[in-house]
Structures are given as structure tokens and as C-alpha cells.
Amino acid sequence: MLPSPSGAGSGFRTIRRVGDHREIPVDVRVIAATNRDLYETISAGTFREDLFDRFSVFSITLPPLRERRSDIPHITDRLLTPINRQFEQEKSGDILQPLISKQLLRKVLGSGVRVNDLENRTMDRSLREHGPVLLI
């Protein structure tokens, strides 16, 4: 593999398969996420600095969901669309704002819920509820 001359995020412009003499042009963008502080892992020697330099073109730091409680109803609404499509139903999360379940908020504040936990709970409630309104 040949490094990109610009090195601006894509990393490689051509690849060569093992044993092949032809170069194949590629346009690659890598989106990666981690819950670790990469600067700490580089200092500890558990993450390669050269990889960080190649891929760290743009960074977003997002606080954990437990610190963004007001996002939960919006995330749940977004999760409902593909769930409704998949199961051919028309559940609504419109009343989630006031209801977003004290139980779920306790879990978010306590043990630290992840978006995939929220997705699983949304799907579970969506399949169990018989009315058009989803009560998480």
C-alpha cells in the first residue's frame, strides 16, 4: 500500500493486492469512535501515535448519555422510525418528553446507559405496547 501524498484523512490512494502487480485506486474515509482518551493511551503505549496522526483529521468529543438526559427523547424518536418500518407499525414517541420513564432516567444516571441499550429498550417496548403511543 502506498501512503497518500496529502495524508488528509484517506490514508491511501492506491492499494496493491498481495502477489499482484497492479495498483488499484481507492477512495477511503475512515470514521472511528472510542470511549477512551487516545492521548492517554498513546502516553501509556497502548495506542500507536502514527495511527492517531493518520486518522485524527477531525475529532468530536461527545459527553456520555447520562450527561445529556434531554437528548434521550430525541434519540428514542429517531430509533422508532426504523423499528416502525421493520415491524410495519406506527408507534409514536410524541409523549416521551414528559414520560421518558423515571425508571430509564434512573438507569441512565446510575449505571450509565448506552444508546444501544436505549435502542433495545425502545424496540422491546415498541413490540410489547398495543397502542399507538410508546411508553418507555
Phi and psi restraints in degrees (value plus and minus 20) as a CYANA .aco file:
   2 LEU   PHI    -124.8   -84.8
   2 LEU   PSI     112.6   152.6
   3 PRO   PHI     -86.9   -46.9
   3 PRO   PSI     127.4   167.4
   4 SER   PHI     -87.1   -47.1
   4 SER   PSI     116.6   156.6
   5 PRO   PHI     -81.5   -41.5
   5 PRO   PSI     -57.6   -17.6
   6 SER   PHI    -101.6   -61.6
   6 SER   PSI     -52.2   -12.2
   7 GLY   PHI      46.4    86.4
   7 GLY   PSI      -6.4    33.6
   8 ALA   PHI    -104.5   -64.5
   8 ALA   PSI      51.6    91.6
   9 GLY   PHI      70.5   110.5
   9 GLY   PSI     -58.1   -18.1
  10 SER   PHI     -99.7   -59.7
  10 SER   PSI     -49.3    -9.3
  11 GLY   PHI      64.0   104.0
  11 GLY   PSI     -69.1   -29.1
  12 PHE   PHI    -160.0  -120.0
  12 PHE   PSI     122.4   162.4
  13 ARG   PHI    -126.0   -86.0
  13 ARG   PSI     -46.2    -6.2
  14 THR   PHI    -156.7  -116.7
  14 THR   PSI     133.3   173.3
  15 ILE   PHI    -148.0  -108.0
  15 ILE   PSI     137.9   177.9
  16 ARG   PHI    -150.9  -110.9
  16 ARG   PSI     100.8   140.8
  17 ARG   PHI     -85.8   -45.8
  17 ARG   PSI     130.3   170.3
  18 VAL   PHI     -79.1   -39.1
  18 VAL   PSI     106.9   146.9
  19 GLY   PHI      64.5   104.5
  19 GLY   PSI     -23.5    16.5
  20 ASP   PHI    -121.3   -81.3
  20 ASP   PSI     132.0   172.0
  21 HIS   PHI    -122.0   -82.0
  21 HIS   PSI     -30.2     9.8
  22 ARG   PHI    -108.2   -68.2
  22 ARG   PSI     122.8   162.8
  23 GLU   PHI    -116.5   -76.5
  23 GLU   PSI     116.8   156.8
  24 ILE   PHI    -130.3   -90.3
  24 ILE   PSI     102.5   142.5
  25 PRO   PHI     -91.3   -51.3
  25 PRO   PSI     119.0   159.0
  26 VAL   PHI    -157.3  -117.3
  26 VAL   PSI     131.3   171.3
  27 ASP   PHI    -144.6  -104.6
  27 ASP   PSI      84.7   124.7
  28 VAL   PHI    -140.2  -100.2
  28 VAL   PSI     114.8   154.8
  29 ARG   PHI    -144.7  -104.7
  29 ARG   PSI     112.7   152.7
  30 VAL   PHI    -129.9   -89.9
  30 VAL   PSI     107.7   147.7
  31 ILE   PHI    -135.4   -95.4
  31 ILE   PSI     101.7   141.7
  32 ALA   PHI    -150.2  -110.2
  32 ALA   PSI     132.0   172.0
  33 ALA   PHI    -157.2  -117.2
  33 ALA   PSI     130.1   170.1
  34 THR   PHI    -169.9  -129.9
  34 THR   PSI     136.2   176.2
  35 ASN   PHI    -122.1   -82.1
  35 ASN   PSI      -8.3    31.7
  36 ARG   PHI    -125.8   -85.8
  36 ARG   PSI     134.6   174.6
  37 ASP   PHI    -101.7   -61.7
  37 ASP   PSI      86.5   126.5
  38 LEU   PHI     -86.7   -46.7
  38 LEU   PSI     -48.6    -8.6
  39 TYR   PHI     -83.6   -43.6
  39 TYR   PSI     -59.3   -19.3
  40 GLU   PHI     -86.8   -46.8
  40 GLU   PSI     -61.7   -21.7
  41 THR   PHI     -87.7   -47.7
  41 THR   PSI     -52.9   -12.9
  42 ILE   PHI     -86.5   -46.5
  42 ILE   PSI     -64.6   -24.6
  43 SER   PHI     -82.0   -42.0
  43 SER   PSI     -57.1   -17.1
  44 ALA   PHI     -98.2   -58.2
  44 ALA   PSI     -30.5     9.5
  45 GLY   PHI      61.7   101.7
  45 GLY   PSI      -3.8    36.2
  46 THR   PHI    -121.1   -81.1
  46 THR   PSI     -22.8    17.2
  47 PHE   PHI    -158.5  -118.5
  47 PHE   PSI     116.2   156.2
  48 ARG   PHI     -96.2   -56.2
  48 ARG   PSI     108.1   148.1
  49 GLU   PHI     -85.0   -45.0
  49 GLU   PSI     -54.9   -14.9
  50 ASP   PHI     -85.1   -45.1
  50 ASP   PSI     -55.0   -15.0
  51 LEU   PHI     -87.4   -47.4
  51 LEU   PSI     -62.4   -22.4
  52 PHE   PHI     -79.3   -39.3
  52 PHE   PSI     -65.1   -25.1
  53 ASP   PHI     -83.0   -43.0
  53 ASP   PSI     -57.3   -17.3
  54 ARG   PHI     -89.1   -49.1
  54 ARG   PSI     -60.5   -20.5
  55 PHE   PHI    -120.3   -80.3
  55 PHE   PSI     -32.7     7.3
  56 SER   PHI    -108.6   -68.6
  56 SER   PSI      52.5    92.5
  57 VAL   PHI    -109.3   -69.3
  57 VAL   PSI     -57.2   -17.2
  58 PHE   PHI    -167.2  -127.2
  58 PHE   PSI     109.0   149.0
  59 SER   PHI    -143.3  -103.3
  59 SER   PSI     124.2   164.2
  60 ILE   PHI    -147.6  -107.6
  60 ILE   PSI     108.5   148.5
  61 THR   PHI    -123.7   -83.7
  61 THR   PSI     101.1   141.1
  62 LEU   PHI    -137.3   -97.3
  62 LEU   PSI     104.1   144.1
  63 PRO   PHI     -84.3   -44.3
  63 PRO   PSI     137.6   177.6
  64 PRO   PHI     -83.1   -43.1
  64 PRO   PSI     136.7   176.7
  65 LEU   PHI     -77.8   -37.8
  65 LEU   PSI     -52.8   -12.8
  66 ARG   PHI     -84.0   -44.0
  66 ARG   PSI     -40.4    -0.4
  67 GLU   PHI    -115.2   -75.2
  67 GLU   PSI     -20.8    19.2
  68 ARG   PHI    -148.0  -108.0
  68 ARG   PSI      30.2    70.2
  69 ARG   PHI     -74.1   -34.1
  69 ARG   PSI     -55.5   -15.5
  70 SER   PHI     -87.3   -47.3
  70 SER   PSI     -35.4     4.6
  71 ASP   PHI     -99.8   -59.8
  71 ASP   PSI     -39.6     0.4
  72 ILE   PHI     -77.4   -37.4
  72 ILE   PSI     -67.8   -27.8
  73 PRO   PHI     -81.2   -41.2
  73 PRO   PSI     -57.2   -17.2
  74 HIS   PHI     -88.6   -48.6
  74 HIS   PSI     -61.8   -21.8
  75 ILE   PHI     -84.1   -44.1
  75 ILE   PSI     -63.1   -23.1
  76 THR   PHI     -81.5   -41.5
  76 THR   PSI     -63.1   -23.1
  77 ASP   PHI     -79.0   -39.0
  77 ASP   PSI     -62.4   -22.4
  78 ARG   PHI     -85.5   -45.5
  78 ARG   PSI     -55.3   -15.3
  79 LEU   PHI     -90.2   -50.2
  79 LEU   PSI     -49.5    -9.5
  80 LEU   PHI     -87.1   -47.1
  80 LEU   PSI     -52.4   -12.4
  81 THR   PHI     -77.9   -37.9
  81 THR   PSI     -75.5   -35.5
  82 PRO   PHI     -88.0   -48.0
  82 PRO   PSI     -50.3   -10.3
  83 ILE   PHI     -85.6   -45.6
  83 ILE   PSI     -65.1   -25.1
  84 ASN   PHI     -79.9   -39.9
  84 ASN   PSI     -63.3   -23.3
  85 ARG   PHI     -83.9   -43.9
  85 ARG   PSI     -65.6   -25.6
  86 GLN   PHI     -83.1   -43.1
  86 GLN   PSI     -60.2   -20.2
  87 PHE   PHI    -124.5   -84.5
  87 PHE   PSI      -6.6    33.4
  88 GLU   PHI      27.7    67.7
  88 GLU   PSI      38.1    78.1
  89 GLN   PHI    -155.7  -115.7
  89 GLN   PSI     151.1   191.1
  90 GLU   PHI    -150.8  -110.8
  90 GLU   PSI      41.3    81.3
  91 LYS   PHI     -96.9   -56.9
  91 LYS   PSI     128.8   168.8
  92 SER   PHI    -142.9  -102.9
  92 SER   PSI     120.9   160.9
  93 GLY   PHI    -124.9   -84.9
  93 GLY   PSI      -2.9    37.1
  94 ASP   PHI     -75.0   -35.0
  94 ASP   PSI     -56.0   -16.0
  95 ILE   PHI    -113.1   -73.1
  95 ILE   PSI      -7.9    32.1
  96 LEU   PHI     -86.5   -46.5
  96 LEU   PSI     -50.2   -10.2
  97 GLN   PHI     -68.3   -28.3
  97 GLN   PSI     -78.3   -38.3
  98 PRO   PHI     -98.4   -58.4
  98 PRO   PSI     -40.8    -0.8
  99 LEU   PHI    -116.7   -76.7
  99 LEU   PSI     -37.2     2.8
 100 ILE   PHI     -57.2   -17.2
 100 ILE   PSI      17.5    57.5
 101 SER   PHI      31.3    71.3
 101 SER   PSI      91.0   131.0
 102 LYS   PHI     -75.8   -35.8
 102 LYS   PSI     -54.9   -14.9
 103 GLN   PHI     -82.1   -42.1
 103 GLN   PSI     -66.0   -26.0
 104 LEU   PHI     -87.9   -47.9
 104 LEU   PSI     -61.2   -21.2
 105 LEU   PHI     -82.1   -42.1
 105 LEU   PSI     -58.0   -18.0
 106 ARG   PHI     -81.8   -41.8
 106 ARG   PSI     -60.8   -20.8
 107 LYS   PHI     -85.9   -45.9
 107 LYS   PSI     -62.7   -22.7
 108 VAL   PHI     -81.5   -41.5
 108 VAL   PSI     -64.1   -24.1
 109 LEU   PHI     -93.3   -53.3
 109 LEU   PSI     -52.2   -12.2
 110 GLY   PHI    -101.6   -61.6
 110 GLY   PSI     -96.8   -56.8
 111 SER   PHI    -111.1   -71.1
 111 SER   PSI     -27.0    13.0
 112 GLY   PHI      62.9   102.9
 112 GLY   PSI      69.0   109.0
 113 VAL   PHI    -102.3   -62.3
 113 VAL   PSI     127.5   167.5
 114 ARG   PHI    -126.2   -86.2
 114 ARG   PSI     143.8   183.8
 115 VAL   PHI     -80.9   -40.9
 115 VAL   PSI     -56.3   -16.3
 116 ASN   PHI     -88.2   -48.2
 116 ASN   PSI     -49.2    -9.2
 117 ASP   PHI     -84.7   -44.7
 117 ASP   PSI     -62.4   -22.4
 118 LEU   PHI     -84.1   -44.1
 118 LEU   PSI     -60.2   -20.2
 119 GLU   PHI     -83.3   -43.3
 119 GLU   PSI     -64.7   -24.7
 120 ASN   PHI     -82.1   -42.1
 120 ASN   PSI     -62.9   -22.9
 121 ARG   PHI     -86.7   -46.7
 121 ARG   PSI     -59.3   -19.3
 122 THR   PHI     -82.9   -42.9
 122 THR   PSI     -64.7   -24.7
 123 MET   PHI     -84.6   -44.6
 123 MET   PSI     -63.6   -23.6
 124 ASP   PHI     -77.6   -37.6
 124 ASP   PSI     -70.7   -30.7
 125 ARG   PHI     -85.9   -45.9
 125 ARG   PSI     -56.2   -16.2
 126 SER   PHI     -82.2   -42.2
 126 SER   PSI     -59.5   -19.5
 127 LEU   PHI     -98.7   -58.7
 127 LEU   PSI     -47.0    -7.0
 128 ARG   PHI    -106.2   -66.2
 128 ARG   PSI     -51.8   -11.8
 129 GLU   PHI     -92.8   -52.8
 129 GLU   PSI     117.9   157.9
 130 HIS   PHI    -116.2   -76.2
 130 HIS   PSI     -39.0     1.0
 131 GLY   PHI    -110.3   -70.3
 131 GLY   PSI     158.9   198.9
 132 PRO   PHI     -99.7   -59.7
 132 PRO   PSI     -29.1    10.9
 133 VAL   PHI    -126.2   -86.2
 133 VAL   PSI     113.2   153.2
 134 LEU   PHI    -113.3   -73.3
 134 LEU   PSI     100.8   140.8
 135 LEU   PHI    -125.7   -85.7
 135 LEU   PSI      82.5   122.5
